Amino acid sequence: MKLVKHNQKAWDKKVEEGVVYTKPVSSETIEKAKAGEWEITVTTERPVPRSWFPSSLTGVKILCLASGGGQQAPVLAAAGADVSVVDISDMQLAQDRLVAERDGLYLEAIQGDMSDMHFFKNDLFDIIVHPVSNVFVEDILPVWKETSRVLKTGGTLISGFTNPLLYLFDDEQEEKGILDVKHSIPFSGLSAISEEELQRHLDNNLTIEFGHTLEDQIQGQINAGYAITGFYEDDFGGKRLIDHFIKTFIATKAVKM
């Protein structure tokens, strides 16, 4: 619970600083979505294939999980879906409420933990959209179990997550143009860094992150009752040195069996 509260404050700070993942979409984007011209991302650059969604979203119940920021949820609501968005940061959710009020949309915004959605009943949603965010929880297996619980049988989970190799390298050295292997996987932001650095994160409300194994990311979904039916990779769009060598983000489409 202390970790959740800390990362909640850290994301509130990101909103105040105007970090890219906290900036709501424009009214122009919403108008296009209302006309059927829309796309969303769950990684960084590459849009989710439209084939991963039904041809019409009218009346489709969608959960945008750990997805505040006024980006995915308002677009899907404008496209006709019945959208709920859950996030630990109320300031992130405020961005969704802002777009909804500004552009005449209805969506449900709930402050909550992705690992414990007790406020939802079983078999509620047709689709769950889960952008890169499970880096902020220490154990992702409860997240997959909770998504499976609230998703209808035959429903779709669309997830973005980090390739853990991103956490192998020393961030400061990469900024100097050097890929220096420093950490092991799984990576824990609670134990893999010095006590001094961890205290700096805590004092300055910087997010605590975790690099989960691909087994937990992919087999974890399968063990929760999913079949993986779609897959693609993404990166920082050439903004990071590592982009020149390998993709560092993954998206999966999974169907609840």
C-alpha positions as CSV (number, residue, x, y, z in Angstrom):
1,M,0.0,0.0,0.0
2,K,2.9,2.4,0.7
3,L,4.2,1.8,-2.8
4,V,0.8,2.5,-4.3
5,K,0.6,5.8,-2.3
6,H,4.1,6.8,-3.4
7,N,3.5,6.2,-7.1
8,Q,0.2,7.9,-6.8
9,K,2.0,11.1,-5.6
10,A,4.6,10.6,-8.2
11,W,2.0,10.6,-11.0
12,D,0.3,13.6,-9.6
13,K,3.7,15.3,-9.8
14,K,4.0,14.2,-13.5
15,V,0.7,15.9,-14.3
16,E,1.9,19.1,-12.7
17,E,5.0,18.9,-14.8
18,G,3.1,18.2,-18.0
19,V,4.8,14.9,-18.8
20,V,3.7,13.6,-22.2
21,Y,1.6,10.7,-20.8
22,T,-0.5,13.2,-18.8
23,K,-1.5,15.5,-21.7
24,P,-5.1,15.1,-22.8
25,V,-6.1,14.8,-26.4
26,S,-7.4,17.7,-28.3
27,S,-11.0,18.5,-29.2
28,E,-10.1,17.9,-32.8
29,T,-9.0,14.4,-31.9
30,I,-12.3,13.8,-30.2
31,E,-14.4,15.2,-33.1
32,K,-12.5,12.8,-35.5
33,A,-13.2,9.9,-33.1
34,K,-17.0,10.8,-33.1
35,A,-16.8,10.5,-36.9
36,G,-15.2,7.1,-36.7
37,E,-11.6,8.2,-37.3
38,W,-9.6,7.2,-34.3
39,E,-6.6,5.4,-32.9
40,I,-5.0,4.8,-29.5
41,T,-1.6,3.6,-28.3
42,V,-0.8,1.3,-25.4
43,T,2.9,1.6,-25.8
44,T,4.8,4.7,-27.0
45,E,4.6,5.3,-30.7
46,R,2.8,2.6,-32.6
47,P,-1.0,2.6,-32.6
48,V,-3.0,-0.5,-31.7
49,P,-4.3,-2.2,-34.8
50,R,-7.9,-1.4,-35.5
51,S,-8.4,-5.1,-36.2
52,W,-7.9,-5.7,-32.5
53,F,-11.3,-3.9,-31.9
54,P,-14.8,-4.7,-33.2
55,S,-15.8,-2.8,-36.2
56,S,-18.2,-0.7,-34.1
57,L,-17.6,0.3,-30.5
58,T,-21.2,1.4,-29.9
59,G,-22.4,0.0,-26.6
60,V,-19.1,-1.9,-26.1
61,K,-18.1,-1.9,-22.4
62,I,-14.4,-0.9,-22.1
63,L,-12.2,-0.6,-19.1
64,C,-9.1,1.6,-19.5
65,L,-6.9,0.2,-16.7
66,A,-4.2,2.3,-15.2
67,S,-4.9,4.6,-18.1
68,G,-5.6,8.1,-16.8
69,G,-4.3,11.1,-18.6
70,G,-7.2,12.1,-20.9
71,Q,-5.9,10.0,-23.8
72,Q,-7.3,6.5,-24.4
73,A,-10.5,6.7,-22.5
74,P,-12.0,9.8,-24.0
75,V,-11.1,8.7,-27.6
76,L,-12.9,5.3,-27.0
77,A,-15.9,7.1,-25.4
78,A,-16.1,9.4,-28.4
79,A,-16.1,6.4,-30.7
80,G,-19.2,5.1,-29.0
81,A,-17.9,2.8,-26.2
82,D,-19.2,2.7,-22.6
83,V,-15.9,3.5,-20.9
84,S,-14.7,3.3,-17.4
85,V,-11.1,4.4,-16.5
86,V,-9.2,3.4,-13.4
87,D,-6.0,5.0,-12.2
88,I,-4.2,5.5,-8.9
89,S,-3.7,9.2,-9.7
90,D,-6.7,11.5,-9.3
91,M,-4.9,14.2,-11.1
92,Q,-4.5,11.8,-14.1
93,L,-8.2,11.0,-13.9
94,A,-8.9,14.8,-13.8
95,Q,-7.5,14.9,-17.3
96,D,-10.1,12.4,-18.5
97,R,-12.9,14.3,-16.7
98,L,-11.6,17.6,-18.3
99,V,-11.9,16.1,-21.8
100,A,-15.3,14.6,-21.1
101,E,-16.7,17.9,-19.8
102,R,-15.0,19.9,-22.6
103,D,-16.3,17.7,-25.4
104,G,-19.6,16.4,-24.2
105,L,-18.6,12.8,-23.4
106,Y,-19.7,10.4,-20.7
107,L,-17.1,8.2,-19.0
108,E,-16.7,6.8,-15.5
109,A,-13.4,7.8,-13.7
110,I,-12.5,5.7,-10.6
111,Q,-9.4,6.2,-8.5
112,G,-8.1,2.7,-7.7
113,D,-5.3,0.1,-7.8
114,M,-4.9,-2.1,-10.9
115,S,-4.2,-5.0,-8.6
116,D,-7.4,-4.8,-6.7
117,M,-10.6,-3.8,-8.5
118,H,-13.0,-4.9,-5.8
119,F,-15.4,-2.1,-6.9
120,F,-16.2,-4.0,-10.1
121,K,-18.3,-7.2,-10.3
122,N,-17.2,-10.3,-12.3
123,D,-17.6,-10.6,-16.1
124,L,-18.4,-6.9,-16.6
125,F,-16.3,-5.7,-19.5
126,D,-16.0,-6.6,-23.2
127,I,-12.5,-5.1,-23.6
128,I,-9.8,-4.0,-21.3
129,V,-7.2,-1.5,-22.5
130,H,-4.1,-1.6,-20.3
131,P,-1.3,0.8,-21.5
132,V,2.3,0.5,-20.2
133,S,1.8,0.8,-16.5
134,N,2.5,-2.5,-14.8
135,V,6.1,-1.3,-14.3
136,F,4.7,0.5,-11.3
137,V,3.5,-2.6,-9.4
138,E,5.9,-5.0,-7.7
139,D,3.9,-8.2,-8.6
140,I,1.9,-8.2,-11.9
141,L,0.3,-11.6,-11.5
142,P,-2.6,-10.2,-9.4
143,V,-3.2,-7.6,-12.2
144,W,-3.7,-10.4,-14.8
145,K,-6.0,-12.3,-12.4
146,E,-8.1,-9.2,-11.7
147,T,-8.4,-8.3,-15.4
148,S,-9.6,-11.9,-16.1
149,R,-12.1,-11.7,-13.3
150,V,-13.8,-8.5,-14.5
151,L,-13.6,-9.4,-18.2
152,K,-16.4,-11.4,-19.9
153,T,-15.6,-14.8,-21.4
154,G,-14.5,-14.2,-25.0
155,G,-13.5,-10.6,-24.1
156,T,-10.3,-9.0,-25.1
157,L,-7.3,-7.7,-23.0
158,I,-5.1,-5.3,-24.9
159,S,-1.9,-4.7,-22.9
160,G,1.3,-2.7,-23.4
161,F,4.3,-3.5,-21.2
162,T,8.1,-3.0,-21.0
163,N,10.6,-5.4,-22.4
164,P,12.6,-6.0,-19.2
165,L,15.9,-5.6,-21.0
166,L,15.3,-1.9,-20.8
167,Y,16.2,-2.1,-17.1
168,L,19.6,-3.9,-17.6
169,F,21.4,-0.6,-18.4
170,D,22.7,2.3,-16.4
171,D,20.5,5.3,-17.2
172,E,23.3,7.9,-16.6
173,Q,25.7,6.0,-18.8
174,E,23.1,5.8,-21.6
175,E,22.7,9.5,-21.5
176,K,26.5,9.6,-22.3
177,G,26.0,7.3,-25.3
178,I,27.1,4.1,-23.5
179,L,25.0,1.0,-22.9
180,D,26.5,-0.3,-19.7
181,V,24.9,-3.4,-18.2
182,K,24.3,-2.6,-14.5
183,H,21.2,-4.5,-13.3
184,S,19.7,-8.0,-13.5
185,I,16.1,-9.0,-14.4
186,P,13.7,-9.0,-12.7
187,F,14.5,-5.5,-11.7
188,S,13.2,-3.9,-8.5
189,G,13.3,-0.2,-8.0
190,L,13.2,-0.9,-4.3
191,S,16.3,-3.0,-4.1
192,A,18.4,-2.7,-7.2
193,I,19.4,0.9,-6.6
194,S,21.4,2.3,-3.7
195,E,19.7,3.4,-0.5
196,E,20.7,7.0,-1.3
197,E,19.2,6.9,-4.8
198,L,16.0,5.2,-3.4
199,Q,15.7,8.0,-0.8
200,R,16.1,10.6,-3.6
201,H,13.2,8.9,-5.4
202,L,11.1,9.0,-2.3
203,D,12.0,12.6,-1.3
204,N,11.4,13.9,-4.8
205,N,8.2,11.9,-5.7
206,L,9.9,10.0,-8.5
207,T,8.1,6.8,-9.6
208,I,9.4,3.5,-8.3
209,E,9.5,1.0,-11.2
210,F,9.9,-2.7,-11.7
211,G,11.2,-4.7,-14.7
212,H,9.1,-7.9,-14.8
213,T,10.2,-11.1,-16.5
214,L,8.6,-11.9,-19.9
215,E,7.4,-15.1,-18.3
216,D,5.4,-13.1,-15.8
217,Q,4.2,-10.8,-18.5
218,I,3.1,-13.4,-21.1
219,Q,2.8,-16.7,-19.3
220,G,1.2,-14.7,-16.5
221,Q,-1.6,-13.8,-18.9
222,I,-2.0,-17.4,-20.1
223,N,-2.1,-18.7,-16.5
224,A,-4.9,-16.2,-15.8
225,G,-7.0,-17.8,-18.5
226,Y,-6.0,-15.9,-21.6
227,A,-5.0,-17.0,-25.1
228,I,-2.5,-14.6,-26.8
229,T,-3.8,-13.8,-30.3
230,G,-1.9,-10.7,-31.2
231,F,1.6,-9.3,-30.6
232,Y,3.8,-6.3,-31.7
233,E,6.8,-4.4,-30.5
234,D,7.5,-0.6,-30.2
235,D,10.2,1.7,-29.0
236,F,10.9,5.4,-28.0
237,G,10.7,6.5,-31.6
238,G,14.5,6.8,-31.9
239,K,14.8,9.1,-28.9
240,R,16.8,6.7,-26.8
241,L,20.2,5.1,-27.6
242,I,18.8,1.6,-27.1
243,D,16.2,2.2,-29.9
244,H,19.0,1.6,-32.4
245,F,19.5,-1.9,-31.2
246,I,16.2,-3.4,-30.1
247,K,12.5,-2.7,-29.4
248,T,11.8,-2.1,-25.7
249,F,8.0,-2.2,-25.6
250,I,5.6,-5.0,-26.3
251,A,1.8,-5.1,-26.9
252,T,-0.4,-8.2,-26.7
253,K,-3.9,-9.0,-27.6
254,A,-5.3,-11.7,-25.3
255,V,-8.7,-13.4,-25.3
256,K,-10.3,-14.7,-22.1
257,M,-11.1,-18.4,-22.7
